[in-house]
C-alpha cells in the first residue's frame, strides 16, 4: 500500500484540472476525485474499498486553486492512515471540511485579494514606465514562484500532514495579506501619478488623492461597502470628464 513517486506526480499534475468539471451540485468535487484517483488506486486494490474511497471525495468541495495541491497531498496522507487502519474513514469528513473551508478563506484573502493584485499593480507600473522587458521578467518570476509554491505545499501536505497545517496557521497569512493590501494602496497612488492628466500640484489631483485615502480608510473600518466605493469612483470620473472638457 505504498504510493510511488510517479503516482504522486500524477496526482499533483491533475490538481491543475480541479475546476475542469465544475458543477452546481458538488462544485469542484469531480476535479478532486480526478486528482485523488491515482493515489487511491495505489492504496486500495480491492474494488469495494476503492469505491468507498472515491465516494468520500464526491461530497461538496470548493477551495482556492492555489491550495488544492496542499489539500490533495494532505488527503493522500490521511488515506494512507485510513488504509493502514490508523484513522477511521468517518473522521475524514470533519477534517476535510475544516481544512477546505479554512484554506479557501485564506486563499481568497491572501492570494486573490492581496498577492495577485500586488503582482498585477507592479506589472502595470512597469508597463507605464516603459520597462517592458522587466515587466515580462516579473511575470515569469511570479508564475514560476506560484508553481514552486504548489509543488512545495503538495509535498509538505503529503509528508507532514496535519503538522504542516498547524505550522501554516502560525504564519498569519491573513495579517500578511493586510500588509500587502497597504502596499497595493501605495501602488495605486503611484499609478494615479503616472496616468493623471493634471499637474502634481493641481487641486483636483490633490483632491483625488484625499478622496482615495478617505475611501480606503472607510473600507478598512467597514464603514462603507464596495458598491458605494465603485459608485463614488464612477461619479468622480464623470465630474473630472466634464471639468476637463
Secondary structure as GFF3:
##gff-version 3
##sequence-region A 1 245
A	DSSP	alpha_helix	5	14	.	.	.	ID=ss1
A	DSSP	three_ten_helix	15	17	.	.	.	ID=ss2
A	DSSP	alpha_helix	29	43	.	.	.	ID=ss3
A	DSSP	alpha_helix	47	56	.	.	.	ID=ss4
A	DSSP	alpha_helix	65	83	.	.	.	ID=ss5
A	DSSP	alpha_helix	89	107	.	.	.	ID=ss6
A	DSSP	pi_helix	108	115	.	.	.	ID=ss7
A	DSSP	alpha_helix	116	128	.	.	.	ID=ss8
A	DSSP	alpha_helix	132	160	.	.	.	ID=ss9
A	DSSP	alpha_helix	162	169	.	.	.	ID=ss10
A	DSSP	alpha_helix	173	195	.	.	.	ID=ss11
A	DSSP	alpha_helix	203	220	.	.	.	ID=ss12
A	DSSP	alpha_helix	226	244	.	.	.	ID=ss13
###
